[in-house]
Amino acid sequence: MSVRSRHGSASGWRDDRGSALAVGGALGVFLLVLSLLVTITIMGGGGSGEACVPGGGGGGVLSDQPGASDHARTEISEAYLEAYRESGRETNVPWPILAGVGMVESTHGTGASSGIDSGTNAKGAAGPMQFGVLNDGASGNAWTHPENGSRRIPTDDFTHPTFWDDTSVRFDEGGVWRPFAVDADGDGYIDVYDIRDASKGAAGYLLYLGIEDDETLALTRYNHGSSTEKTSSQYASDVLDYAELYADGNFTVGTSGEERSSQEACVSDASDMSVEPQEFDVDAIVDLPPDDCVVPGTAGGMQKITPLTCAAHKVIYDRFGDGVHLVHAGRCPPDGFEHPKGRAMDYMILNGTSMPNATEKQNGDDIAEWVMTNHEVLGVMYIIWYNRIWWSHEEKATLENWRSYGGQGLTLGHYDHVHVSFFGPDVVAC
């Protein structure tokens, strides 16, 4: 079985508005169970447990507000998730769409791009929702215009009329342009870097751009600028993909909008997460030294790795090879880590210099979650993916135990590949 591709091979994109090209996240898409004598719940985060049941809380003409899927609770921090949901309740914009914007723009505030928690990116955008704050940038100034460059200022010092003075104003009605800055958390500051302020501001901007009538066009304008004539974009598609992952239940946008739901939240299939029968016994080969192995997916083919690494990799690659661009195994000289010891594999999920798009991110999520779930029968010591690390020796080996990794850049942050290290002898293979 290969990695799921929900919408084919989506290509990367250039952010004309100056978005942080961080696509993100965390791991897990399905509510799945692994049956091994007893049923073990593998998705962490304390979801509602009522998949496929429409949520309440919205109640307006725009949308019903769904619950949060376990995927959302695992991938999004509690502070960010509550901010998205609060902004959704207050504005009647579906909170999963706001969360989708937050994922694409900044990986919910954890992305590697500039301008997320200070300063701006190259286009003059700032904050987790990447609002324009500089008039001379391609992103314009959607946050505090005409207070050029204002990002965090006391509400008493900001007296210019805003969108919130008249939320009926819409872009296609020729209304007067007003900024979307707002003090959503009531702390006395309008702060583009504060997720509660920024998420409500984003909801207002989407309302202004006409999300009630056309969600795809509104999201395209959010990304490319309000004057765009494009009717769709990869950006809009990715945001809506993430929205469907985050929603536990159905939500509708617009008076004639398409009803959306998290298909993954409706699935419970133990067979999808169970490991295939192995032709190796971890206990029997874990201590064997590195040996020559034909490694599927590598450029060179033959690598000196441990028999356990060799056998486990063949199982992983057989399942997920369709979503892997290239595999890296052994590496020299010794660096104190597992590659030179012949007990680590890197599964490259993209070929390029930009952050993964939604499909590539999902491929990496699927590999990392499946390997984690089956770590015992594969002999896995740890996994690194999307700047987070998971150790198999943790007391509770679930998604909850992913920790921040702290790598800098696309490769060192492990945004372009899933790293898997296996148990084995502490010897150098090269």
N, C-alpha and C positions, 0 to 999 in steps of 0.2 A: 504494500500500500504506500503510495507516495504522499508527499505533503499536499494538503488541500490548497487549491487555488480558487478562491471564491469568485473572482472576476477575471480570470485569465491572467496574462502577464502584464500588469499595469506598469507603465514606464515611469521614470522619475519626472520631475517637473522643475521649472524655474519659477521662483516666487516673484512675480512682477510687483507685488505690494510690499515685499520685504519681510515675508513671514520667516520665522525660524524654521528651517527645514528639518525639524526633528519629528520623526514619526515613531511613534512609539510605541514602549513599554513595557510591559510586563507580560505575564505568561498565563496561558490557559484560555480557552475559548468555550469549551463545553462544560456542562454539568454532567460529568461522567463518573462512573464508579468502577473500581477495580475489584473483581470478585476472586478472592483467593481462599476459600473456606468460609470467610466472613466478608461482609460488604464493608469496604473502607471508603469513606468519603475523601476524595482527593482534592477537591477544590476548596481553598481556604477563604476566610473572609467573612463568614457569618451572613450569607445571603438570606433572602426572605424565605426560600424553600417553596415558593409558590410560582414556579416557572409557568409562563404562558397565560398568566392571569393579568389582565390589564390593571394598571395601578390607578390610584386616585390622586387627588390633590390639585389638579389643574382646574378642571370643571368649566373652562371657558370655551369660547368658540374656536380658539386656535388649536388646542390639543388637550388630550388627557396626559397626565404625568405618570409614566410607568415607574415601577420599582427599579432597584439597581440589581443587575445580575451579579453573580459571584465573580465573573470576570472583571466587572467594574470595581467591586470591593477589593479585589486582589491587586489590580493595576493602579488604582487611583488612591492617593492618600485620603485619609478621613477628612482633612481640612478642605481639600479640593473638591471631593465628592459632595460634601455638604454645601459648599459654595455654589457649585453647578445646580444642585437641586433647589437651593434657596432662590437663586436667580430665576430658575424655571418657574417656580411657584409664584414669584412676584410679578413676572412679566408674561407668563403663559406661553413662553417659548419652550419647546420640549428640552428638558435638561440634558438628555443624551446628545443632542446636537451641540449644545454648549461644551459638553465634555469631549465630543469629537473634534471641535475646534481647538480645545485646549491640548488634546493629544497631538494633532498635526502641527500646531504652532510651537509647542514647547515641551512635549511629553509630560504634560501636567507639571510644569515648572522645573523639571529635572534634566532637560535637554542640554546639549553641549554648545548650542549656538549662542552668539552674543546677544545682549540686550534683554535677556529674560528676567534677571533679578537686579540689573543695574545697567546704565548706559543705554545704547541703542544698537540695532544691527546696522548693516551697511545702507539700508534703505530708510533709516530713520524711524524704525518701529521699536516698541519697547513693551516689556511685561509678558506674562504668561499667555495672554491672548493676542499679543503683538499688534497693539494699536499704534498708529502713526502719531508721533509727537514732534516731528520736525517738519516745518513747512517746505523746506528745500529738499526733502526726500521724496522718492517716488511714491511713498505711502501716503503722502499728504499729512494732514494733522487732524485726525478724527477724534483725538482725546480732549484737548483743551483749546483748540482754535478759538479765537486768535491769540491766546496766550502762548506764543511760540516757545516750544520746548518745555512747558510746564508738565511735570510728571508726578510730583507729590507736593501738594501745597495745602495750607489750611483752607477749609471751606469758607471761612470768613473773608479770605483774601481773594476768593474766586467769585466774582459777581456777574460774569458774563452769562446771558441766558443759555440754557442747555436744552437738549432734546427732552429732558425730563420735565421741563416746564410745559411742554405740549407734546405728549407722546403720540398724538394723531398725525403728526407731520410725516409724510412719506416722500421718498426720493422722486418718484414719477409724478408727483403732484405739483412739482415746482416750488416746494416749500423752501423757506430760508434755511441755509445750512447752519446747524448748531452742533456743538461738540457733545460727546457722549459721556464725559467725565461724571462720576457719581461717587458719593460717599456711602456705599452700600452697607458697610459695617458700623456706621455711626461713630467712628473714632475721631471725627473732626478733620480728617484729611481725605482729599481725593487722590488716590494713589494707584497709578497704572501698574505698579508691581504687586499690589495686593490682589489676591485672587478673587475675593468677594467683590471688590470694586470693579476689577477688570471683567469678571464674568457677567455682572449685571450690565456693564457698559457694552459688552459684546452682544448681549441680548437686545439692548436698545438699538444698536447699529443694525442688527439683522431685521428688527421690526421696521426700521427706517428704510431698509433695502427691499422690503416687501416679502418677507418670509412667509406671511400668511397666505400669499397667493402662489408663490413659486419658490420652494426651498432651494432648488438647485441654482436658480439664477441669483438668489440672495447670497448664497455661499460663494458663488463665483465672483460676485461683486465684492464681497468681503475680502477675497483674496487678491483680485486683480484691480480693484478700484471701482467706485460707484458708477463711473461713466462707461464701464465696459459694455460692449454690445454682445459679448459671448453669452450663450444660453446655457453652457455647461462647461465643466472643467474637471481635470483629474482631482484637483483639490476638493471640489464639492463631493465627488464620488468617494474619496477617502474619508471625509468627515462623516458622511452618511453610513459608510461601512462600519466605522467605529461606533457610531450612535446605535446601530443595530446590535453590536456586541455588548454594549453597556446596558441596554434596556432589558429589564426583566418583565416582559409583557409588551403590549401593543401601544403605539402612539401614532397620531395622525397630525399632519401639518397642512394647514390651509383648508378652505371650505370644501375643496374637491381634491385634497391631497391623497397621496398613496398611503394606505395603512402599512406601517412598518412594525416589525417585531424582531426580537432576538431569536433566530432559529436555533442557535446553540442552547439557549435556555430551555428549549423544549425537548432536548435529546438526553437520553440516559442509556448509554450503550457500553457495557463493560468490555465487549470484545474489541472496541476501537483502541482501548488503552492497554490491553494485555499484551505481553511480549510474545513473539512467536517462539515455538519450541527451539531450544538451543542444541547444538551438537557439541557443546562444550560444558564443562563443569568448572565453575569459577574457583571453587576450593582446590580443584586438582591442578589448575594451571596458573593461579594467581602469582605464585612465587617463581615461575620459570623465567630465565633471563631472556633478553631480546634476541630475536632471530629474524631471518629474512621472511618477508610477507608481501604478497602481491596486494596492494591497497587500492581498492576501487575508488575512482574519483580523483586520484592524484595525477599530477603531470608526469611524474617519473614511473609510477606503477609499483616498483619494488622499494620497500622501506624496511629498515631494521627496527622493529617494534616488538613489544612483548606478545606472546601468544594470546593472552587475554585481550589486549588492545586490538589485536588483529581480528580475533573472533567476534568481539563485541561490535567493532566497527562494521564488519560485513553485515551484521544484522541491522544496525542503524541505517547504513547506506542503502541496503536493499529496500528499506521502508521509505526513506526520505530523499533518496538520490535525485529525484526529479526536481526538487526545490533547492538543490545545492549546486553552486557554480563551480566550486573547486574544493578539494580536501587537502589540508596540510597535516603531515604526520610528524616524522622525525625532524629535528633541527639541531644544528651544531654551530658554534661550540657550546659547551655546558654553560648554563646560566642559572643553575640552582632550581630550575623548575622541571616540569615533566616531559616536555618535548625531547630534550636530549637524552632522556632516560627511556625513550621509546614507549611512553605510556600516556600520550595525549593526542587528541585529534582536534583540528579546527575545521568546522563546516562553514565554508564561505557561502552566505546566502545572497550576496549581490556582487556585481562586477561593475564598479564605478566609484566615484568620489563623493557622491551625495548620500544623505541618510537614506535608509531603506524606505521604500514606499509601503503602502498598507499590505500588499500581497507578500512582499519580501519579509516584512516584520512578522506577518502571520506565520510564514514558513519557519522562521527562527523560533517563534513562540511554540509552535507545534513540536519541533525537534527537542527543545529544552524541556518542555513539560513531559513529553513521553519518556525521554531518557531519565528524568528525575523520578517519574512514577515507577519505572522499572529498574531503578539503580541497583537493587540487590542482585537481580539475576544477570546484570551486565557488569557488575564489579566496579561501579562508578564511585570515585572519591569526591569530585566536585565538578560543578558546571559554572561557566561564566557566560553571560549573555546580556546585552543591552545595559552594560555598566552595573550589573548586579551579579553576585556570586552566591551559589548554593552549595552547602557542605552536607554530605551524606551522614556525617557523624552527629549532626544536630539531634537533640533529644526528640524533636518532633519533625520528621522529614516530610514536610509539606511545603506548598507554595509560600506559606507564611514566613518561612525561614530564609527567603532570599534577602540578601543584605547589599547595601551600597558597595560598589567596587572601587570607584574613584579613579578610573582610567581617563586619560585625556585624549581626545580626538577620536576619529572614526574607528581605527583599528585597536589602539590601546584601550579604548572604552568598550571594545567588543560590540560595537553597533553593526559591524559588517559580517560577523561570524559568531557561531556558537562554539565555545571551547569546552571539551569534555576531557577530564583527566581520570585515569583508572588506577586502581590499586596495583602494586607490583613491586619488584625488587628495586632497591635504591642504588642502581648502578648506571653508568653512562653507556649509551648504546653507540656512540660515535667516537 
